[in-house]
Amino acid sequence: MSEPRHAATHQREPTASVFARYMAFQIPGTFVAATVLLLLLHWEHITPGLAWALFGFWVLKDLCMFPFLRVGYEKGVDSHGAPALVGRIGTVQEESLAFDGTGWVRVVAVEGLVLIVEPADR
C-alpha cells in the first residue's frame, strides 16, 4: 500500500498566475455590475460619485475574496477536490445496506469530510 499524500507536499502555483486567472473569472460579473450602474446613472437613480463608489466596492470585494478563494483557481490535478482524497486514510464510522438494496456502503470520515462510499470489489 502506498503512503498517504499530504497537502504539505503540494507545490503551490505562483500567486501571479493564480491571481490573473481569478481576475479573468471576475470580468463577467464586473461587466454586469458596471452595466447596471451605468443604466442607473443614465436613468438618474444614482449620482456619478455613488456609481464610482459602488463600482470601487465591487472591485475591492473581488480583491478581498482572493485569499479565501485562491485554492479553487489553482491548476493541478491533485491539489483539491476528489483527486486530493485518493490515497488518504479514512475511518469507517458506519456500515449499512445500500439504499437500493444492492450491497453494502460505508460512511467514512477522511480529514473531517464524511463520505458515503461503496467497496471497490463491487
HELIX and SHEET records of a PDB file:
HELIX    1   1 ALA A    7  THR A    9  5                                   3    
HELIX    2   2 THR A   15  HIS A   42  1                                  28    
HELIX    3   3 PRO A   48  LEU A   69  1                                  22    
HELIX    4   4 ARG A   70  TYR A   73  5                                   4    
HELIX    5   5 ALA A   82  LEU A   85  5                                   4    
SHEET    1   A 3 THR A  91  LEU A  97  0                                        
SHEET    2   A 3 TRP A 104  VAL A 110 -1                                        
SHEET    3   A 3 LEU A 113  VAL A 117 -1                                        
END                                                                             
